Amino acid sequence: MFKRKNNKLEALIGANSEFRGDITTQGTFRIDGVFCGNITADWVILGESGSINGDITARSVIIGGKVDGNVKAEELVEIKHTGQLIGDVNTRMLSVAEGGIFEGRSLVQKDESKIVDFPGKEAVTK
């Protein structure tokens, strides 16, 4: 349904690495270590051993580790069975697997391009 336009892995924080600061990148950003700061990317993938303390803005976000911050995604936020999100979500599609943890508020927006407006009975009978 949602396809990545850019499959290229642009940045990686390894399992034994820690990064402090904000980052903006095109393409996919994968975190398996510790990241403290805000992220702006096309795709963000958080591995099971990874953690993020900060806000995420992306087209899509997949959470397998722990996020302590707010997530704004144009298309999708997916929390895997090992994932934990403590913060608010704003997206078009939210998926939480059994065992995944989500503590916060969610705003799931309608995709306006797929709404079909049917005329009411009064408009048809006139």
Secondary structure, 3 states (H helix, E strand, C coil): CCCCCCCCEEEEECCCCEEECCEECCCEEEECCEEECCEEEEEEEECCCCEEECCEEEEEEEECCEEECCEEEEEEEEECCCCEEECCEEECEEEECCCCEEECCEEECCCHHHCCCCCCHHHHHC
